[in-house]
């Protein structure tokens, strides 16, 4: 069975964006919402809303895309979220 990798964007309660990667999107969203790690960017920025995700089979491509999105401007992230690419 192949593992899927998800690159995702959360909109935080302060209207900022958080971009991450996981192999279990549902579990990871629950972890963010529960505030498991006080050092995590999202810990003090809840509530969180999933606004975008992509599915990858190749973990290297997923990591590459996550890193690329993290460098993007807010305007470019919004265009991706709104499918105005």
mmCIF file as gemmi writes it, N, C-alpha and C atoms, coordinates in Angstrom:
data_model
loop_
_atom_site.group_PDB
_atom_site.id
_atom_site.type_symbol
_atom_site.label_atom_id
_atom_site.label_alt_id
_atom_site.label_comp_id
_atom_site.label_asym_id
_atom_site.label_entity_id
_atom_site.label_seq_id
_atom_site.pdbx_PDB_ins_code
_atom_site.Cartn_x
_atom_site.Cartn_y
_atom_site.Cartn_z
_atom_site.occupancy
_atom_site.B_iso_or_equiv
_atom_site.pdbx_formal_charge
_atom_site.auth_seq_id
_atom_site.auth_asym_id
_atom_site.pdbx_PDB_model_num
ATOM 1 N N . UNK Axp A 1 ? 0.845 -1.196 0 1 0 ? 1 A 1
ATOM 2 C CA . UNK Axp A 1 ? 0 0 0 1 0 ? 1 A 1
ATOM 3 C C . UNK Axp A 1 ? 0.879 1.245 0 1 0 ? 1 A 1
ATOM 4 N N . UNK Axp A 2 ? 0.577 2.138 -0.904 1 0 ? 2 A 1
ATOM 5 C CA . UNK Axp A 2 ? 1.35 3.375 -1.009 1 0 ? 2 A 1
ATOM 6 C C . UNK Axp A 2 ? 0.876 4.391 0.028 1 0 ? 2 A 1
ATOM 7 N N . UNK Axp A 3 ? 1.82 5.146 0.518 1 0 ? 3 A 1
ATOM 8 C CA . UNK Axp A 3 ? 1.504 6.206 1.478 1 0 ? 3 A 1
ATOM 9 C C . UNK Axp A 3 ? 1.301 7.5 0.727 1 0 ? 3 A 1
ATOM 10 N N . UNK Axp A 4 ? 0.251 8.219 1.072 1 0 ? 4 A 1
ATOM 11 C CA . UNK Axp A 4 ? 0.036 9.557 0.528 1 0 ? 4 A 1
ATOM 12 C C . UNK Axp A 4 ? 0.685 10.572 1.447 1 0 ? 4 A 1
ATOM 13 N N . UNK Axp A 5 ? 1.166 11.639 0.857 1 0 ? 5 A 1
ATOM 14 C CA . UNK Axp A 5 ? 1.738 12.762 1.6 1 0 ? 5 A 1
ATOM 15 C C . UNK Axp A 5 ? 0.928 13.988 1.239 1 0 ? 5 A 1
ATOM 16 N N . UNK Axp A 6 ? 0.621 14.778 2.237 1 0 ? 6 A 1
ATOM 17 C CA . UNK Axp A 6 ? -0.239 15.941 2.052 1 0 ? 6 A 1
ATOM 18 C C . UNK Axp A 6 ? 0.541 17.205 2.362 1 0 ? 6 A 1
ATOM 19 N N . UNK Axp A 7 ? 0.508 18.137 1.44 1 0 ? 7 A 1
ATOM 20 C CA . UNK Axp A 7 ? 0.992 19.492 1.679 1 0 ? 7 A 1
ATOM 21 C C . UNK Axp A 7 ? -0.27 20.309 1.925 1 0 ? 7 A 1
ATOM 22 N N . UNK Axp A 8 ? -0.302 21.011 3.051 1 0 ? 8 A 1
ATOM 23 C CA . UNK Axp A 8 ? -1.54 21.687 3.431 1 0 ? 8 A 1
ATOM 24 C C . UNK Axp A 8 ? -1.277 23.109 3.904 1 0 ? 8 A 1
ATOM 25 N N . UNK Axp A 9 ? -2.326 23.915 3.821 1 0 ? 9 A 1
ATOM 26 C CA . UNK Axp A 9 ? -2.269 25.287 4.328 1 0 ? 9 A 1
ATOM 27 C C . UNK Axp A 9 ? -3.427 25.465 5.288 1 0 ? 9 A 1
ATOM 28 N N . UNK Axp A 10 ? -3.11 25.971 6.475 1 0 ? 10 A 1
ATOM 29 C CA . UNK Axp A 10 ? -4.123 26.311 7.469 1 0 ? 10 A 1
ATOM 30 C C . UNK Axp A 10 ? -4.239 27.822 7.555 1 0 ? 10 A 1
ATOM 31 N N . UNK Axp A 11 ? -5.448 28.301 7.68 1 0 ? 11 A 1
ATOM 32 C CA . UNK Axp A 11 ? -5.651 29.71 7.989 1 0 ? 11 A 1
ATOM 33 C C . UNK Axp A 11 ? -5.834 29.781 9.499 1 0 ? 11 A 1
ATOM 34 N N . UNK Axp A 12 ? -5.021 30.594 10.133 1 0 ? 12 A 1
ATOM 35 C CA . UNK Axp A 12 ? -5.014 30.698 11.587 1 0 ? 12 A 1
ATOM 36 C C . UNK Axp A 12 ? -6.006 31.758 12.056 1 0 ? 12 A 1
ATOM 37 N N . UNK Axp A 13 ? -6.303 31.715 13.343 1 0 ? 13 A 1
ATOM 38 C CA . UNK Axp A 13 ? -7.234 32.662 13.94 1 0 ? 13 A 1
ATOM 39 C C . UNK Axp A 13 ? -6.809 34.108 13.782 1 0 ? 13 A 1
ATOM 40 N N . UNK Axp A 14 ? -5.501 34.36 13.65 1 0 ? 14 A 1
ATOM 41 C CA . UNK Axp A 14 ? -5.011 35.731 13.441 1 0 ? 14 A 1
ATOM 42 C C . UNK Axp A 14 ? -4.926 36.087 11.962 1 0 ? 14 A 1
ATOM 43 N N . UNK Axp A 15 ? -5.496 35.225 11.102 1 0 ? 15 A 1
ATOM 44 C CA . UNK Axp A 15 ? -5.559 35.412 9.652 1 0 ? 15 A 1
ATOM 45 C C . UNK Axp A 15 ? -4.227 35.145 8.939 1 0 ? 15 A 1
ATOM 46 N N . UNK Axp A 16 ? -3.24 34.623 9.65 1 0 ? 16 A 1
ATOM 47 C CA . UNK Axp A 16 ? -1.994 34.231 9.003 1 0 ? 16 A 1
ATOM 48 C C . UNK Axp A 16 ? -2.166 32.821 8.442 1 0 ? 16 A 1
ATOM 49 N N . UNK Axp A 17 ? -1.178 32.362 7.672 1 0 ? 17 A 1
ATOM 50 C CA . UNK Axp A 17 ? -1.213 31.031 7.088 1 0 ? 17 A 1
ATOM 51 C C . UNK Axp A 17 ? -0.085 30.185 7.636 1 0 ? 17 A 1
ATOM 52 N N . UNK Axp A 18 ? -0.359 28.921 7.79 1 0 ? 18 A 1
ATOM 53 C CA . UNK Axp A 18 ? 0.651 27.938 8.176 1 0 ? 18 A 1
ATOM 54 C C . UNK Axp A 18 ? 0.669 26.859 7.103 1 0 ? 18 A 1
ATOM 55 N N . UNK Axp A 19 ? 1.849 26.543 6.587 1 0 ? 19 A 1
ATOM 56 C CA . UNK Axp A 19 ? 2.002 25.5 5.576 1 0 ? 19 A 1
ATOM 57 C C . UNK Axp A 19 ? 2.755 24.339 6.194 1 0 ? 19 A 1
ATOM 58 N N . UNK Axp A 20 ? 2.245 23.133 5.978 1 0 ? 20 A 1
ATOM 59 C CA . UNK Axp A 20 ? 2.885 21.955 6.544 1 0 ? 20 A 1
ATOM 60 C C . UNK Axp A 20 ? 2.788 20.76 5.623 1 0 ? 20 A 1
ATOM 61 N N . UNK Axp A 21 ? 3.354 19.663 6.094 1 0 ? 21 A 1
ATOM 62 C CA . UNK Axp A 21 ? 3.336 18.4 5.355 1 0 ? 21 A 1
ATOM 63 C C . UNK Axp A 21 ? 3.084 17.275 6.347 1 0 ? 21 A 1
ATOM 64 N N . UNK Axp A 22 ? 2.366 16.258 5.912 1 0 ? 22 A 1
ATOM 65 C CA . UNK Axp A 22 ? 2.053 15.109 6.767 1 0 ? 22 A 1
ATOM 66 C C . UNK Axp A 22 ? 1.7 13.911 5.913 1 0 ? 22 A 1
ATOM 67 N N . UNK Axp A 23 ? 1.734 12.733 6.522 1 0 ? 23 A 1
ATOM 68 C CA . UNK Axp A 23 ? 1.253 11.54 5.822 1 0 ? 23 A 1
ATOM 69 C C . UNK Axp A 23 ? -0.117 11.111 6.353 1 0 ? 23 A 1
ATOM 70 N N . UNK Axp A 24 ? -0.665 11.893 7.286 1 0 ? 24 A 1
ATOM 71 C CA . UNK Axp A 24 ? -2.001 11.621 7.815 1 0 ? 24 A 1
ATOM 72 C C . UNK Axp A 24 ? -2.662 12.962 8.117 1 0 ? 24 A 1
ATOM 73 N N . UNK Axp A 25 ? -3.395 13.485 7.158 1 0 ? 25 A 1
ATOM 74 C CA . UNK Axp A 25 ? -3.945 14.836 7.265 1 0 ? 25 A 1
ATOM 75 C C . UNK Axp A 25 ? -4.931 14.973 8.422 1 0 ? 25 A 1
ATOM 76 N N . UNK Axp A 26 ? -5.812 14.016 8.561 1 0 ? 26 A 1
ATOM 77 C CA . UNK Axp A 26 ? -6.823 14.1 9.626 1 0 ? 26 A 1
ATOM 78 C C . UNK Axp A 26 ? -6.174 14.127 11.013 1 0 ? 26 A 1
ATOM 79 N N . UNK Axp A 27 ? -5.22 13.232 11.232 1 0 ? 27 A 1
ATOM 80 C CA . UNK Axp A 27 ? -4.52 13.198 12.524 1 0 ? 27 A 1
ATOM 81 C C . UNK Axp A 27 ? -3.772 14.506 12.782 1 0 ? 27 A 1
ATOM 82 N N . UNK Axp A 28 ? -3.101 15 11.754 1 0 ? 28 A 1
ATOM 83 C CA . UNK Axp A 28 ? -2.289 16.215 11.917 1 0 ? 28 A 1
ATOM 84 C C . UNK Axp A 28 ? -3.171 17.421 12.223 1 0 ? 28 A 1
ATOM 85 N N . UNK Axp A 29 ? -4.325 17.519 11.584 1 0 ? 29 A 1
ATOM 86 C CA . UNK Axp A 29 ? -5.235 18.628 11.864 1 0 ? 29 A 1
ATOM 87 C C . UNK Axp A 29 ? -5.73 18.566 13.298 1 0 ? 29 A 1
ATOM 88 N N . UNK Axp A 30 ? -6.023 17.368 13.773 1 0 ? 30 A 1
ATOM 89 C CA . UNK Axp A 30 ? -6.453 17.211 15.172 1 0 ? 30 A 1
ATOM 90 C C . UNK Axp A 30 ? -5.353 17.635 16.132 1 0 ? 30 A 1
ATOM 91 N N . UNK Axp A 31 ? -4.1 17.302 15.805 1 0 ? 31 A 1
ATOM 92 C CA . UNK Axp A 31 ? -2.974 17.703 16.644 1 0 ? 31 A 1
ATOM 93 C C . UNK Axp A 31 ? -2.845 19.218 16.693 1 0 ? 31 A 1
ATOM 94 N N . UNK Axp A 32 ? -2.967 19.863 15.546 1 0 ? 32 A 1
ATOM 95 C CA . UNK Axp A 32 ? -2.907 21.325 15.51 1 0 ? 32 A 1
ATOM 96 C C . UNK Axp A 32 ? -4.027 21.925 16.363 1 0 ? 32 A 1
ATOM 97 N N . UNK Axp A 33 ? -5.243 21.43 16.181 1 0 ? 33 A 1
ATOM 98 C CA . UNK Axp A 33 ? -6.406 21.973 16.904 1 0 ? 33 A 1
ATOM 99 C C . UNK Axp A 33 ? -6.279 21.757 18.408 1 0 ? 33 A 1
ATOM 100 N N . UNK Axp A 34 ? -5.709 20.626 18.803 1 0 ? 34 A 1
ATOM 101 C CA . UNK Axp A 34 ? -5.572 20.312 20.225 1 0 ? 34 A 1
ATOM 102 C C . UNK Axp A 34 ? -4.445 21.098 20.885 1 0 ? 34 A 1
ATOM 103 N N . UNK Axp A 35 ? -3.554 21.645 20.084 1 0 ? 35 A 1
ATOM 104 C CA . UNK Axp A 35 ? -2.449 22.415 20.648 1 0 ? 35 A 1
ATOM 105 C C . UNK Axp A 35 ? -1.467 21.54 21.407 1 0 ? 35 A 1
ATOM 106 N N . UNK Axp A 36 ? -1.066 20.45 20.808 1 0 ? 36 A 1
ATOM 107 C CA . UNK Axp A 36 ? -0.167 19.478 21.458 1 0 ? 36 A 1
ATOM 108 C C . UNK Axp A 36 ? 1.217 20.077 21.737 1 0 ? 36 A 1
ATOM 109 N N . UNK Axp A 37 ? 1.736 20.86 20.821 1 0 ? 37 A 1
ATOM 110 C CA . UNK Axp A 37 ? 3.1 21.376 20.947 1 0 ? 37 A 1
ATOM 111 C C . UNK Axp A 37 ? 3.08 22.895 21.155 1 0 ? 37 A 1
ATOM 112 N N . UNK Axp A 38 ? 3.416 23.361 22.35 1 0 ? 38 A 1
ATOM 113 C CA . UNK Axp A 38 ? 3.394 24.809 22.608 1 0 ? 38 A 1
ATOM 114 C C . UNK Axp A 38 ? 4.412 25.603 21.787 1 0 ? 38 A 1
ATOM 115 N N . UNK Axp A 39 ? 5.392 24.91 21.199 1 0 ? 39 A 1
ATOM 116 C CA . UNK Axp A 39 ? 6.385 25.589 20.361 1 0 ? 39 A 1
ATOM 117 C C . UNK Axp A 39 ? 5.94 25.715 18.908 1 0 ? 39 A 1
ATOM 118 N N . UNK Axp A 40 ? 4.831 25.095 18.557 1 0 ? 40 A 1
ATOM 119 C CA . UNK Axp A 40 ? 4.341 25.131 17.184 1 0 ? 40 A 1
ATOM 120 C C . UNK Axp A 40 ? 3.747 26.513 16.861 1 0 ? 40 A 1
ATOM 121 N N . UNK Axp A 41 ? 3.955 26.959 15.647 1 0 ? 41 A 1
ATOM 122 C CA . UNK Axp A 41 ? 3.452 28.261 15.189 1 0 ? 41 A 1
ATOM 123 C C . UNK Axp A 41 ? 1.955 28.407 15.443 1 0 ? 41 A 1
ATOM 124 N N . UNK Axp A 42 ? 1.215 27.332 15.259 1 0 ? 42 A 1
ATOM 125 C CA . UNK Axp A 42 ? -0.245 27.403 15.355 1 0 ? 42 A 1
ATOM 126 C C . UNK Axp A 42 ? -0.77 27.378 16.788 1 0 ? 42 A 1
ATOM 127 N N . UNK Axp A 43 ? 0.076 27.067 17.762 1 0 ? 43 A 1
ATOM 128 C CA . UNK Axp A 43 ? -0.375 26.876 19.146 1 0 ? 43 A 1
ATOM 129 C C . UNK Axp A 43 ? -1.181 28.059 19.681 1 0 ? 43 A 1
ATOM 130 N N . UNK Axp A 44 ? -0.692 29.269 19.468 1 0 ? 44 A 1
ATOM 131 C CA . UNK Axp A 44 ? -1.375 30.469 19.98 1 0 ? 44 A 1
ATOM 132 C C . UNK Axp A 44 ? -2.264 31.126 18.926 1 0 ? 44 A 1
ATOM 133 N N . UNK Axp A 45 ? -2.431 30.47 17.792 1 0 ? 45 A 1
ATOM 134 C CA . UNK Axp A 45 ? -3.172 31.081 16.685 1 0 ? 45 A 1
ATOM 135 C C . UNK Axp A 45 ? -4.447 30.309 16.338 1 0 ? 45 A 1
ATOM 136 N N . UNK Axp A 46 ? -4.927 29.512 17.249 1 0 ? 46 A 1
ATOM 137 C CA . UNK Axp A 46 ? -6.172 28.773 17.034 1 0 ? 46 A 1
ATOM 138 C C . UNK Axp A 46 ? -7.356 29.708 17.193 1 0 ? 46 A 1
ATOM 139 N N . UNK Axp A 47 ? -8.493 29.463 16.557 1 0 ? 47 A 1
ATOM 140 C CA . UNK Axp A 47 ? -8.835 28.272 15.791 1 0 ? 47 A 1
ATOM 141 C C . UNK Axp A 47 ? -8.165 28.264 14.418 1 0 ? 47 A 1
ATOM 142 N N . UNK Axp A 48 ? -8.098 27.081 13.85 1 0 ? 48 A 1
ATOM 143 C CA . UNK Axp A 48 ? -7.436 26.859 12.566 1 0 ? 48 A 1
ATOM 144 C C . UNK Axp A 48 ? -8.427 26.274 11.575 1 0 ? 48 A 1
ATOM 145 N N . UNK Axp A 49 ? -8.26 26.651 10.311 1 0 ? 49 A 1
ATOM 146 C CA . UNK Axp A 49 ? -9.141 26.13 9.26 1 0 ? 49 A 1
ATOM 147 C C . UNK Axp A 49 ? -8.282 25.645 8.108 1 0 ? 49 A 1
ATOM 148 N N . UNK Axp A 50 ? -8.529 24.416 7.675 1 0 ? 50 A 1
ATOM 149 C CA . UNK Axp A 50 ? -7.849 23.884 6.506 1 0 ? 50 A 1
ATOM 150 C C . UNK Axp A 50 ? -8.403 24.597 5.28 1 0 ? 50 A 1
ATOM 151 N N . UNK Axp A 51 ? -7.534 25.276 4.538 1 0 ? 51 A 1
ATOM 152 C CA . UNK Axp A 51 ? -7.997 26.019 3.366 1 0 ? 51 A 1
ATOM 153 C C . UNK Axp A 51 ? -7.447 25.461 2.051 1 0 ? 51 A 1
ATOM 154 N N . UNK Axp A 52 ? -6.471 24.553 2.144 1 0 ? 52 A 1
ATOM 155 C CA . UNK Axp A 52 ? -5.885 24.014 0.933 1 0 ? 52 A 1
ATOM 156 C C . UNK Axp A 52 ? -5.08 22.764 1.269 1 0 ? 52 A 1
ATOM 157 N N . UNK Axp A 53 ? -5.106 21.791 0.36 1 0 ? 53 A 1
ATOM 158 C CA . UNK Axp A 53 ? -4.18 20.665 0.457 1 0 ? 53 A 1
ATOM 159 C C . UNK Axp A 53 ? -3.989 20.028 -0.911 1 0 ? 53 A 1
ATOM 160 N N . UNK Axp A 54 ? -2.852 19.394 -1.063 1 0 ? 54 A 1
ATOM 161 C CA . UNK Axp A 54 ? -2.515 18.626 -2.252 1 0 ? 54 A 1
ATOM 162 C C . UNK Axp A 54 ? -2.033 17.262 -1.794 1 0 ? 54 A 1
ATOM 163 N N . UNK Axp A 55 ? -2.246 16.25 -2.609 1 0 ? 55 A 1
ATOM 164 C CA . UNK Axp A 55 ? -1.821 14.894 -2.289 1 0 ? 55 A 1
ATOM 165 C C . UNK Axp A 55 ? -0.655 14.51 -3.197 1 0 ? 55 A 1
ATOM 166 N N . UNK Axp A 56 ? 0.364 13.919 -2.585 1 0 ? 56 A 1
ATOM 167 C CA . UNK Axp A 56 ? 1.542 13.442 -3.307 1 0 ? 56 A 1
ATOM 168 C C . UNK Axp A 56 ? 1.798 11.99 -2.956 1 0 ? 56 A 1
ATOM 169 N N . UNK Axp A 57 ? 2.403 11.266 -3.874 1 0 ? 57 A 1
ATOM 170 C CA . UNK Axp A 57 ? 2.855 9.904 -3.615 1 0 ? 57 A 1
ATOM 171 C C . UNK Axp A 57 ? 4.352 9.922 -3.297 1 0 ? 57 A 1
ATOM 172 N N . UNK Axp A 58 ? 5.065 10.831 -3.923 1 0 ? 58 A 1
ATOM 173 C CA . UNK Axp A 58 ? 6.512 10.939 -3.733 1 0 ? 58 A 1
ATOM 174 C C . UNK Axp A 58 ? 6.808 11.93 -2.6 1 0 ? 58 A 1
ATOM 175 N N . UNK Axp A 59 ? 7.377 11.465 -1.495 1 0 ? 59 A 1
ATOM 176 C CA . UNK Axp A 59 ? 7.628 12.372 -0.372 1 0 ? 59 A 1
ATOM 177 C C . UNK Axp A 59 ? 8.611 13.498 -0.707 1 0 ? 59 A 1
ATOM 178 N N . UNK Axp A 60 ? 9.551 13.23 -1.589 1 0 ? 60 A 1
ATOM 179 C CA . UNK Axp A 60 ? 10.517 14.265 -1.97 1 0 ? 60 A 1
ATOM 180 C C . UNK Axp A 60 ? 9.825 15.425 -2.683 1 0 ? 60 A 1
ATOM 181 N N . UNK Axp A 61 ? 8.893 15.106 -3.572 1 0 ? 61 A 1
ATOM 182 C CA . UNK Axp A 61 ? 8.136 16.161 -4.265 1 0 ? 61 A 1
ATOM 183 C C . UNK Axp A 61 ? 7.269 16.94 -3.28 1 0 ? 61 A 1
ATOM 184 N N . UNK Axp A 62 ? 6.68 16.243 -2.325 1 0 ? 62 A 1
ATOM 185 C CA . UNK Axp A 62 ? 5.842 16.909 -1.327 1 0 ? 62 A 1
ATOM 186 C C . UNK Axp A 62 ? 6.67 17.885 -0.497 1 0 ? 62 A 1
ATOM 187 N N . UNK Axp A 63 ? 7.825 17.455 -0.046 1 0 ? 63 A 1
ATOM 188 C CA . UNK Axp A 63 ? 8.705 18.317 0.757 1 0 ? 63 A 1
ATOM 189 C C . UNK Axp A 63 ? 9.16 19.515 -0.061 1 0 ? 63 A 1
ATOM 190 N N . UNK Axp A 64 ? 9.513 19.269 -1.309 1 0 ? 64 A 1
ATOM 191 C CA . UNK Axp A 64 ? 9.949 20.346 -2.203 1 0 ? 64 A 1
ATOM 192 C C . UNK Axp A 64 ? 8.839 21.397 -2.37 1 0 ? 64 A 1
ATOM 193 N N . UNK Axp A 65 ? 7.61 20.928 -2.575 1 0 ? 65 A 1
ATOM 194 C CA . UNK Axp A 65 ? 6.499 21.862 -2.773 1 0 ? 65 A 1
ATOM 195 C C . UNK Axp A 65 ? 6.171 22.617 -1.483 1 0 ? 65 A 1
ATOM 196 N N . UNK Axp A 66 ? 6.219 21.932 -0.356 1 0 ? 66 A 1
ATOM 197 C CA . UNK Axp A 66 ? 5.971 22.603 0.928 1 0 ? 66 A 1
ATOM 198 C C . UNK Axp A 66 ? 6.974 23.736 1.137 1 0 ? 66 A 1
ATOM 199 N N . UNK Axp A 67 ? 8.236 23.464 0.909 1 0 ? 67 A 1
ATOM 200 C CA . UNK Axp A 67 ? 9.27 24.48 1.083 1 0 ? 67 A 1
ATOM 201 C C . UNK Axp A 67 ? 9.057 25.658 0.133 1 0 ? 67 A 1
ATOM 202 N N . UNK Axp A 68 ? 8.629 25.353 -1.091 1 0 ? 68 A 1
ATOM 203 C CA . UNK Axp A 68 ? 8.388 26.41 -2.07 1 0 ? 68 A 1
ATOM 204 C C . UNK Axp A 68 ? 7.233 27.309 -1.609 1 0 ? 68 A 1
ATOM 205 N N . UNK Axp A 69 ? 6.132 26.703 -1.181 1 0 ? 69 A 1
ATOM 206 C CA . UNK Axp A 69 ? 4.97 27.48 -0.723 1 0 ? 69 A 1
ATOM 207 C C . UNK Axp A 69 ? 5.339 28.349 0.477 1 0 ? 69 A 1
ATOM 208 N N . UNK Axp A 70 ? 6.144 27.822 1.383 1 0 ? 70 A 1
ATOM 209 C CA . UNK Axp A 70 ? 6.535 28.584 2.576 1 0 ? 70 A 1
ATOM 210 C C . UNK Axp A 70 ? 7.274 29.874 2.213 1 0 ? 70 A 1
ATOM 211 N N . UNK Axp A 71 ? 7.941 29.882 1.069 1 0 ? 71 A 1
ATOM 212 C CA . UNK Axp A 71 ? 8.681 31.083 0.636 1 0 ? 71 A 1
ATOM 213 C C . UNK Axp A 71 ? 7.791 32.086 -0.099 1 0 ? 71 A 1
ATOM 214 N N . UNK Axp A 72 ? 6.589 31.681 -0.468 1 0 ? 72 A 1
ATOM 215 C CA . UNK Axp A 72 ? 5.709 32.544 -1.242 1 0 ? 72 A 1
ATOM 216 C C . UNK Axp A 72 ? 5.141 33.683 -0.41 1 0 ? 72 A 1
ATOM 217 N N . UNK Axp A 73 ? 4.753 34.729 -1.115 1 0 ? 73 A 1
ATOM 218 C CA . UNK Axp A 73 ? 4.071 35.852 -0.478 1 0 ? 73 A 1
ATOM 219 C C . UNK Axp A 73 ? 2.655 35.447 -0.086 1 0 ? 73 A 1
ATOM 220 N N . UNK Axp A 74 ? 2.065 36.21 0.797 1 0 ? 74 A 1
ATOM 221 C CA . UNK Axp A 74 ? 0.678 35.97 1.203 1 0 ? 74 A 1
ATOM 222 C C . UNK Axp A 74 ? -0.25 36.024 -0.021 1 0 ? 74 A 1
ATOM 223 N N . UNK Axp A 75 ? -0.002 36.999 -0.904 1 0 ? 75 A 1
ATOM 224 C CA . UNK Axp A 75 ? -0.84 37.163 -2.092 1 0 ? 75 A 1
ATOM 225 C C . UNK Axp A 75 ? -0.798 35.914 -2.976 1 0 ? 75 A 1
ATOM 226 N N . UNK Axp A 76 ? 0.364 35.338 -3.145 1 0 ? 76 A 1
ATOM 227 C CA . UNK Axp A 76 ? 0.513 34.149 -3.978 1 0 ? 76 A 1
ATOM 228 C C . UNK Axp A 76 ? -0.164 32.936 -3.322 1 0 ? 76 A 1
ATOM 229 N N . UNK Axp A 77 ? -0.063 32.827 -1.99 1 0 ? 77 A 1
ATOM 230 C CA . UNK Axp A 77 ? -0.74 31.74 -1.272 1 0 ? 77 A 1
ATOM 231 C C . UNK Axp A 77 ? -2.257 31.863 -1.417 1 0 ? 77 A 1
ATOM 232 N N . UNK Axp A 78 ? -2.761 33.066 -1.33 1 0 ? 78 A 1
ATOM 233 C CA . UNK Axp A 78 ? -4.209 33.287 -1.476 1 0 ? 78 A 1
ATOM 234 C C . UNK Axp A 78 ? -4.658 32.894 -2.884 1 0 ? 78 A 1
ATOM 235 N N . UNK Axp A 79 ? -3.857 33.218 -3.881 1 0 ? 79 A 1
ATOM 236 C CA . UNK Axp A 79 ? -4.181 32.843 -5.265 1 0 ? 79 A 1
ATOM 237 C C . UNK Axp A 79 ? -4.239 31.319 -5.393 1 0 ? 79 A 1
ATOM 238 N N . UNK Axp A 80 ? -3.311 30.615 -4.773 1 0 ? 80 A 1
ATOM 239 C CA . UNK Axp A 80 ? -3.318 29.153 -4.798 1 0 ? 80 A 1
ATOM 240 C C . UNK Axp A 80 ? -4.571 28.617 -4.11 1 0 ? 80 A 1
ATOM 241 N N . UNK Axp A 81 ? -4.874 29.125 -2.926 1 0 ? 81 A 1
ATOM 242 C CA . UNK Axp A 81 ? -6.042 28.69 -2.162 1 0 ? 81 A 1
ATOM 243 C C . UNK Axp A 81 ? -7.314 28.905 -2.956 1 0 ? 81 A 1
ATOM 244 N N . UNK Axp A 82 ? -7.417 30.051 -3.635 1 0 ? 82 A 1
ATOM 245 C CA . UNK Axp A 82 ? -8.612 30.395 -4.395 1 0 ? 82 A 1
ATOM 246 C C . UNK Axp A 82 ? -8.627 29.821 -5.814 1 0 ? 82 A 1
ATOM 247 N N . UNK Axp A 83 ? -7.615 29.029 -6.143 1 0 ? 83 A 1
ATOM 248 C CA . UNK Axp A 83 ? -7.479 28.426 -7.477 1 0 ? 83 A 1
ATOM 249 C C . UNK Axp A 83 ? -7.465 29.476 -8.579 1 0 ? 83 A 1
ATOM 250 N N . UNK Axp A 84 ? -6.818 30.584 -8.294 1 0 ? 84 A 1
ATOM 251 C CA . UNK Axp A 84 ? -6.665 31.675 -9.266 1 0 ? 84 A 1
ATOM 252 C C . UNK Axp A 84 ? -5.239 31.686 -9.78 1 0 ? 84 A 1
ATOM 253 N N . UNK Axp A 85 ? -4.752 30.522 -10.04 1 0 ? 85 A 1
ATOM 254 C CA . UNK Axp A 85 ? -3.368 30.337 -10.385 1 0 ? 85 A 1
ATOM 255 C C . UNK Axp A 85 ? -3.084 30.746 -11.793 1 0 ? 85 A 1
